[in-house]
Amino acid sequence: MKVTGSKRLTQLGSAIFAEMAEWKREVAQTGVDVIDLGIGSPDLPPSARVMAAMREAVSNPRLYGYPTSEGSFAFRQAVARWYQHRFGVELEPGSEIVTLMGSQDGLAHLAMSLCDPGDVAIVPDPGYPIYAASLVLAGVEAYKVPLREENGYLPKLHDIPVEVLKRAKFMLLNYPSNPLSAVADRSFFEELVAFAKQNELLVVHDLAYSEMAFDGYKPISILEIAGANEVAVEFHSLSKSFNMAGCRIAFLAGHAGAVSALKTLKSNIDYGVFEAVQAAGIAALEEDMENEHTVAAVYERRRDLFLAALGEAGWSVQPPKATMFIWARIPQGWTSRQISREMLFRAGVVVTPGDAFGEEGEGYVRIALVQNEARLLEAAKRIGLWLGSRE
């Protein structure tokens, strides 16, 4: 008997990711030392305090039963305290927070919990791939709003057709942005909240990179805006801010109805996050509240060194204000996919073509600052030699 996947699997993700994995295997097999700046996976460990909390919790025999699917109340209390500390936002731990196995877990399931097949959701283009993939899984129609450089990668809200707004259940945005490294100020979020109220539209904001900002910039939470908890929810992850990507812990906060819907779905499909991981998450949040522990300085220095070296090599890129990514316009005469392939095969450096994140990403590549400074300088040197050899 031949078994094949469902038709919806063919609509998931971008084929370029599978293609890139094959490119990397092919190059690695030739013995080339590949510098991978493709996937945004932190290369540093959590703090000593976080790891100590995990070790202690793992040794507690009482934590090996099923956890609650919504997360321990202790972790949700810690989230509420951290939101008050970091953003001045008051959250009710019992009804306005749900714990997740990483923000991708919540993003993948949110449309299933909020929408019915045939509904519409508004997602950004370019955007993190799970945004659109989650709609495929839920049978929801995507309306892709273009994010373009000339508009600071912000959506033109009033260009969204009225018929789309009438059918749309939610709009998903992400600032600071992956892959764009774009940021949004308070005035934009005020406009967005007013727009959402006017159109009875839920805003879903992905704030995974709030603690990775540079040059004195400090990202805000949409929940800081007056009345936002009536129309908005916000995803947050400990993966990037606290180097806990492998732990798989995050949360959704805000509008109680939307939080409740996701809780209900998750109570039927999983048993939640291992409580030892939640204990480590509490330690991370508490340490941050006590010491303003941040990874931003590491990535700011990496950004500065890498872009300076890239500029000397002849590729000038505007420095981003936040995230672990560089969103770089490519030289003329290439497509995003062509230059990404050539950079890997000729220079041994992996970057992600912009079109992997949507049609609007053509003409760009995303570069992840997930190697140490020496490796980033080596990557810039290799790229420069390759570019120079083409002149």
C-alpha positions as a printed NumPy array, in Angstrom:
array([[  0.   ,   0.   ,   0.   ],
       [  1.307,   3.395,  -0.969],
       [  0.844,   6.118,   1.632],
       [  1.239,   9.778,   0.73 ],
       [  0.775,  12.931,   2.73 ],
       [ -2.33 ,  15.072,   2.587],
       [ -2.737,  17.763,  -0.045],
       [ -2.337,  20.466,   2.576],
       [  1.249,  19.302,   3.209],
       [  2.174,  20.493,  -0.276],
       [  1.063,  23.988,   0.744],
       [  3.172,  24.142,   3.893],
       [  6.277,  26.259,   4.083],
       [  8.576,  27.249,   1.298],
       [ 10.237,  24.608,  -0.884],
       [ 13.396,  26.68 ,  -0.658],
       [ 14.103,  25.418,   2.871],
       [ 14.267,  21.816,   1.681],
       [ 16.321,  22.945,  -1.282],
       [ 18.757,  24.802,   0.98 ],
       [ 19.182,  21.76 ,   3.217],
       [ 20.194,  19.775,   0.143],
       [ 22.631,  22.517,  -0.905],
       [ 24.276,  22.432,   2.534],
       [ 24.639,  18.654,   2.438],
       [ 26.167,  18.826,  -1.017],
       [ 28.708,  21.494,  -0.046],
       [ 29.575,  19.873,   3.295],
       [ 30.304,  16.577,   1.549],
       [ 33.089,  18.301,  -0.4  ],
       [ 34.872,  19.105,   2.868],
       [ 34.128,  22.843,   2.836],
       [ 33.939,  24.515,   6.252],
       [ 30.395,  25.885,   6.016],
       [ 29.499,  28.964,   8.073],
       [ 25.759,  28.717,   8.662],
       [ 24.036,  32.079,   8.985],
       [ 20.719,  30.677,   7.846],
       [ 18.567,  29.586,  10.788],
       [ 18.034,  31.966,  13.716],
       [ 19.037,  29.527,  16.446],
       [ 21.006,  31.128,  19.325],
       [ 24.551,  29.806,  19.628],
       [ 24.92 ,  30.747,  23.307],
       [ 23.641,  28.879,  26.412],
       [ 21.249,  30.22 ,  29.057],
       [ 22.7  ,  31.898,  32.14 ],
       [ 24.212,  29.816,  34.938],
       [ 21.215,  30.652,  37.131],
       [ 18.747,  29.332,  34.567],
       [ 20.677,  26.102,  34.076],
       [ 20.975,  25.633,  37.853],
       [ 17.205,  26.035,  38.222],
       [ 16.679,  23.422,  35.522],
       [ 19.09 ,  20.971,  37.184],
       [ 17.379,  21.347,  40.543],
       [ 13.909,  20.916,  39.06 ],
       [ 14.898,  17.87 ,  37.022],
       [ 15.958,  16.211,  40.286],
       [ 12.495,  16.692,  41.805],
       [ 10.606,  13.374,  41.433],
       [  7.254,  15.127,  41.89 ],
       [  7.569,  16.895,  38.534],
       [  7.372,  13.806,  36.343],
       [  3.604,  13.582,  36.124],
       [  1.572,  15.32 ,  33.436],
       [  1.821,  19.107,  33.7  ],
       [ -1.264,  21.242,  33.112],
       [ -1.802,  22.183,  29.471],
       [ -2.184,  25.885,  30.317],
       [  1.099,  25.997,  32.272],
       [  1.864,  26.143,  35.957],
       [  0.3  ,  29.029,  37.835],
       [  3.778,  29.87 ,  39.182],
       [  5.136,  30.386,  35.675],
       [  2.142,  32.466,  34.614],
       [  2.541,  34.596,  37.742],
       [  6.192,  35.154,  36.823],
       [  5.121,  36.21 ,  33.323],
       [  2.637,  38.69 ,  34.797],
       [  5.314,  40.155,  37.09 ],
       [  7.759,  40.429,  34.183],
       [  5.186,  42.152,  31.933],
       [  4.522,  44.67 ,  34.711],
       [  8.262,  45.206,  35.177],
       [  9.203,  45.397,  31.491],
       [  6.167,  47.053,  29.913],
       [  4.06 ,  48.431,  32.773],
       [  1.239,  46.101,  31.661],
       [ -1.009,  44.344,  34.18 ],
       [ -2.044,  40.804,  33.255],
       [ -4.313,  38.375,  35.082],
       [ -2.334,  35.094,  35.266],
       [ -5.416,  32.886,  35.385],
       [ -7.276,  34.221,  32.347],
       [ -4.885,  36.335,  30.261],
       [ -1.812,  34.065,  29.947],
       [ -1.304,  30.577,  28.53 ],
       [  2.045,  28.765,  28.503],
       [  3.282,  27.317,  25.207],
       [  5.898,  24.87 ,  23.939],
       [  7.6  ,  27.71 ,  22.093],
       [  5.808,  30.519,  20.295],
       [  5.74 ,  28.451,  17.084],
       [  3.467,  26.015,  18.936],
       [  0.981,  28.77 ,  19.663],
       [  1.309,  30.386,  16.258],
       [  0.688,  27.031,  14.567],
       [ -2.521,  26.427,  16.514],
       [ -4.024,  29.887,  16.971],
       [ -5.973,  29.935,  13.698],
       [ -7.482,  26.53 ,  14.527],
       [ -8.724,  27.888,  17.834],
       [-10.103,  31.194,  16.509],
       [-11.293,  30.521,  12.965],
       [-13.52 ,  28.253,  10.932],
       [-12.638,  26.928,   7.464],
       [-13.251,  29.638,   4.895],
       [-12.513,  32.52 ,   7.281],
       [ -9.825,  35.064,   6.422],
       [ -6.731,  36.079,   8.38 ],
       [ -4.345,  38.885,   7.471],
       [ -0.637,  38.016,   7.531],
       [  2.502,  39.944,   6.529],
       [  4.506,  39.407,   3.346],
       [  7.409,  38.896,   3.958],
       [  6.612,  36.992,   7.128],
       [  7.815,  34.154,   9.309],
       [  6.697,  30.962,   7.474],
       [  4.481,  29.555,  10.257],
       [  2.166,  32.562,   9.904],
       [  0.872,  31.395,   6.532],
       [  1.372,  27.685,   7.21 ],
       [ -0.907,  27.82 ,  10.257],
       [ -3.717,  29.107,   8.05 ],
       [ -3.285,  26.197,   5.637],
       [ -3.628,  23.758,   8.548],
       [ -6.806,  25.493,   9.695],
       [ -8.366,  25.833,   6.241],
       [ -8.258,  29.623,   6.58 ],
       [ -7.755,  31.957,   3.634],
       [ -4.701,  34.2  ,   3.859],
       [ -4.756,  37.836,   2.839],
       [ -1.123,  38.876,   2.538],
       [ -0.43 ,  42.505,   3.29 ],
       [  2.787,  43.727,   1.633],
       [  5.565,  45.119,   3.832],
       [  7.884,  47.268,   1.746],
       [ 11.101,  49.129,   2.388],
       [  9.715,  52.482,   1.223],
       [  7.083,  52.34 ,   3.977],
       [  9.503,  51.269,   6.709],
       [  8.137,  47.7  ,   6.373],
       [  4.887,  48.793,   8.026],
       [  1.513,  47.781,   6.567],
       [ -0.671,  50.405,   4.939],
       [ -3.709,  49.547,   7.019],
       [ -6.183,  51.598,   5.048],
       [ -5.188,  49.893,   1.79 ],
       [ -6.653,  46.605,   3.045],
       [ -9.901,  46.056,   1.128],
       [-13.135,  46.523,   3.071],
       [-14.411,  43.111,   1.949],
       [-11.298,  41.5  ,   3.448],
       [-11.745,  43.332,   6.738],
       [-15.366,  42.21 ,   6.951],
       [-14.315,  38.546,   6.719],
       [-11.039,  38.668,   8.623],
       [-10.854,  37.162,  12.114],
       [ -7.382,  38.443,  12.978],
       [ -4.337,  40.281,  11.701],
       [ -0.875,  39.016,  12.575],
       [  2.144,  41.337,  12.806],
       [  5.647,  41.09 ,  14.236],
       [  7.764,  44.036,  15.468],
       [ 10.718,  43.815,  15.875],
       [ 10.367,  41.671,  12.801],
       [ 11.643,  38.36 ,  11.596],
       [ 12.831,  38.357,   8.827],
       [ 12.84 ,  42.111,   8.224],
       [ 14.462,  43.387,  11.443],
       [ 11.977,  46.262,  11.124],
       [ 10.585,  48.09 ,  14.151],
       [  7.378,  49.98 ,  14.921],
       [  6.905,  52.939,  17.241],
       [  4.118,  53.728,  19.699],
       [  2.198,  55.857,  17.202],
       [  1.9  ,  52.899,  14.835],
       [  0.567,  50.647,  17.59 ],
       [ -1.926,  53.342,  18.602],
       [ -3.122,  53.524,  14.993],
       [ -3.275,  49.723,  14.837],
       [ -5.379,  49.399,  18.   ],
       [ -7.799,  52.081,  16.783],
       [ -8.003,  50.344,  13.385],
       [ -8.699,  46.992,  15.049],
       [-11.5  ,  48.443,  17.164],
       [-13.047,  50.165,  14.158],
       [-13.057,  46.925,  12.169],
       [-13.751,  44.467,  15.025],
       [-10.478,  42.745,  14.21 ],
       [ -8.237,  40.855,  16.624],
       [ -4.57 ,  41.838,  16.435],
       [ -2.057,  39.069,  17.059],
       [  1.372,  40.525,  17.775],
       [  4.495,  38.34 ,  17.786],
       [  6.994,  39.991,  20.158],
       [  9.707,  37.32 ,  20.203],
       [ 12.534,  39.865,  19.759],
       [ 11.626,  42.533,  22.317],
       [ 14.879,  42.054,  24.266],
       [ 17.174,  42.157,  21.237],
       [ 17.253,  45.874,  20.413],
       [ 20.191,  48.211,  19.851],
       [ 21.384,  51.819,  19.985],
       [ 19.189,  52.63 ,  22.988],
       [ 15.975,  51.572,  21.267],
       [ 13.522,  49.7  ,  23.5  ],
       [ 10.601,  47.915,  21.804],
       [  7.168,  48.269,  23.35 ],
       [  4.344,  45.797,  23.832],
       [  1.104,  46.416,  21.96 ],
       [ -0.602,  45.756,  25.301],
       [  0.839,  49.051,  26.566],
       [ -1.637,  50.901,  24.339],
       [ -4.847,  51.958,  26.088],
       [ -7.667,  49.537,  25.295],
       [ -5.376,  47.036,  23.54 ],
       [ -6.445,  44.136,  25.76 ],
       [ -9.911,  44.475,  24.16 ],
       [ -8.547,  43.714,  20.679],
       [ -5.053,  42.21 ,  20.974],
       [ -2.993,  39.257,  22.105],
       [  0.773,  38.977,  22.119],
       [  3.131,  36.039,  21.734],
       [  6.409,  36.092,  23.599],
       [  9.202,  33.547,  23.674],
       [ 12.115,  32.818,  25.991],
       [ 14.032,  31.255,  23.096],
       [ 15.894,  34.306,  21.848],
       [ 15.813,  36.637,  24.867],
       [ 17.253,  34.053,  27.262],
       [ 19.01 ,  31.568,  24.937],
       [ 16.423,  28.878,  25.737],
       [ 15.443,  27.846,  22.205],
       [ 15.83 ,  24.127,  22.883],
       [ 13.745,  24.328,  26.055],
       [ 10.583,  25.154,  24.101],
       [  8.833,  27.625,  26.361],
       [  6.816,  30.704,  25.484],
       [  3.421,  32.223,  26.208],
       [  0.456,  34.092,  24.784],
       [ -0.926,  37.052,  26.725],
       [ -3.744,  39.538,  26.377],
       [ -7.376,  39.284,  25.286],
       [ -8.971,  36.734,  27.62 ],
       [-11.301,  35.289,  24.979],
       [ -8.489,  34.546,  22.537],
       [ -6.292,  33.14 ,  25.303],
       [ -9.172,  30.92 ,  26.439],
       [ -9.726,  29.625,  22.895],
       [ -6.092,  28.561,  22.562],
       [ -6.182,  26.997,  26.056],
       [ -9.194,  24.918,  25.027],
       [ -7.549,  23.65 ,  21.873],
       [ -4.306,  22.818,  23.651],
       [ -6.126,  20.968,  26.427],
       [ -7.255,  18.544,  23.726],
       [ -3.931,  18.036,  21.947],
       [ -1.105,  18.187,  24.509],
       [ -0.238,  18.085,  28.191],
       [  1.807,  21.273,  28.379],
       [  5.424,  22.122,  29.14 ],
       [  7.567,  19.956,  31.441],
       [  7.556,  21.731,  34.813],
       [ 11.36 ,  21.645,  35.064],
       [ 11.459,  23.797,  31.93 ],
       [  8.893,  26.145,  33.466],
       [ 11.087,  26.399,  36.581],
       [ 13.985,  27.448,  34.355],
       [ 11.689,  29.974,  32.677],
       [ 10.757,  31.466,  36.046],
       [ 14.466,  31.78 ,  36.895],
       [ 15.122,  33.564,  33.587],
       [ 12.328,  36.083,  34.109],
       [ 13.277,  36.707,  37.737],
       [ 16.946,  37.186,  36.84 ],
       [ 15.97 ,  39.688,  34.171],
       [ 13.812,  41.65 ,  36.62 ],
       [ 16.645,  41.767,  39.156],
       [ 19.609,  42.429,  36.894],
       [ 18.275,  43.579,  33.506],
       [ 19.971,  40.514,  32.039],
       [ 20.01 ,  40.952,  28.276],
       [ 21.517,  39.384,  25.189],
       [ 21.185,  42.609,  23.194],
       [ 24.762,  43.77 ,  23.769],
       [ 26.129,  40.542,  22.254],
       [ 24.128,  40.91 ,  19.06 ],
       [ 24.713,  44.66 ,  18.8  ],
       [ 28.473,  44.073,  18.772],
       [ 28.091,  41.244,  16.267],
       [ 25.952,  43.489,  14.056],
       [ 28.501,  46.298,  14.151],
       [ 31.528,  44.088,  13.427],
       [ 29.84 ,  42.106,  10.676],
       [ 28.329,  45.07 ,   8.841],
       [ 31.583,  47.035,   9.047],
       [ 33.458,  44.097,   7.53 ],
       [ 30.754,  43.58 ,   4.907],
       [ 30.932,  47.277,   4.021],
       [ 34.693,  47.069,   3.566],
       [ 34.051,  44.121,   1.27 ],
       [ 31.829,  46.313,  -0.885],
       [ 28.351,  45.386,   0.319],
       [ 26.788,  48.243,   2.267],
       [ 23.763,  47.338,   4.411],
       [ 21.639,  49.552,   6.662],
       [ 22.132,  48.422,  10.297],
       [ 18.934,  47.153,  11.952],
       [ 17.659,  48.484,  15.278],
       [ 16.711,  45.053,  16.587],
       [ 16.683,  41.239,  16.22 ],
       [ 19.454,  38.756,  15.442],
       [ 18.984,  39.232,  11.704],
       [ 20.311,  41.378,   8.889],
       [ 17.807,  41.971,   6.071],
       [ 20.027,  42.898,   3.164],
       [ 19.128,  44.155,  -0.29 ],
       [ 21.163,  42.143,  -2.782],
       [ 23.294,  43.548,  -5.63 ],
       [ 21.535,  44.025,  -8.944],
       [ 21.604,  41.215, -11.46 ],
       [ 20.703,  38.432,  -9.011],
       [ 17.596,  36.813,  -7.662],
       [ 17.493,  36.05 ,  -3.956],
       [ 17.748,  32.334,  -4.592],
       [ 20.597,  32.633,  -7.089],
       [ 22.807,  34.716,  -4.832],
       [ 22.094,  32.52 ,  -1.794],
       [ 23.105,  29.416,  -3.728],
       [ 26.246,  31.009,  -5.136],
       [ 27.265,  32.379,  -1.747],
       [ 27.065,  28.879,  -0.302],
       [ 28.796,  27.066,  -3.168],
       [ 31.469,  29.73 ,  -3.807],
       [ 32.042,  31.17 ,  -0.336],
       [ 30.772,  28.461,   2.001],
       [ 28.367,  30.857,   3.746],
       [ 24.69 ,  30.042,   4.295],
       [ 22.142,  32.867,   4.105],
       [ 18.392,  32.591,   3.528],
       [ 16.881,  33.949,   0.305],
       [ 14.246,  36.579,   0.966],
       [ 11.631,  34.903,  -1.216],
       [ 11.513,  32.05 ,   1.325],
       [  9.435,  34.455,   3.431],
       [  7.05 ,  35.55 ,   0.684],
       [  6.956,  37.159,  -2.734],
       [  7.796,  40.581,  -1.295],
       [ 11.106,  39.168,  -0.055],
       [ 12.542,  38.862,  -3.547],
       [ 15.609,  41.067,  -3.89 ],
       [ 16.814,  40.461,  -0.327],
       [ 18.539,  37.862,   1.829],
       [ 18.287,  37.272,   5.571],
       [ 21.543,  36.806,   7.467],
       [ 21.415,  35.444,  11.035],
       [ 24.079,  36.633,  13.495],
       [ 24.291,  33.226,  15.147],
       [ 28.037,  32.648,  15.055],
       [ 30.773,  34.117,  17.244],
       [ 32.571,  37.278,  16.187],
       [ 35.518,  35.471,  14.606],
       [ 33.24 ,  33.33 ,  12.458],
       [ 31.156,  36.343,  11.414],
       [ 34.306,  38.213,  10.358],
       [ 35.44 ,  35.141,   8.438],
       [ 32.037,  34.98 ,   6.723],
       [ 32.256,  38.651,   5.721],
       [ 35.798,  38.092,   4.406],
       [ 34.703,  35.114,   2.318],
       [ 31.735,  37.026,   0.911],
       [ 34.036,  39.931,   0.054],
       [ 36.53 ,  37.701,  -1.745],
       [ 33.707,  36.078,  -3.683],
       [ 32.182,  39.411,  -4.657],
       [ 35.608,  40.727,  -5.635],
       [ 36.298,  37.716,  -7.842],
       [ 33.22 ,  38.544,  -9.895],
       [ 34.304,  42.078, -10.77 ]])
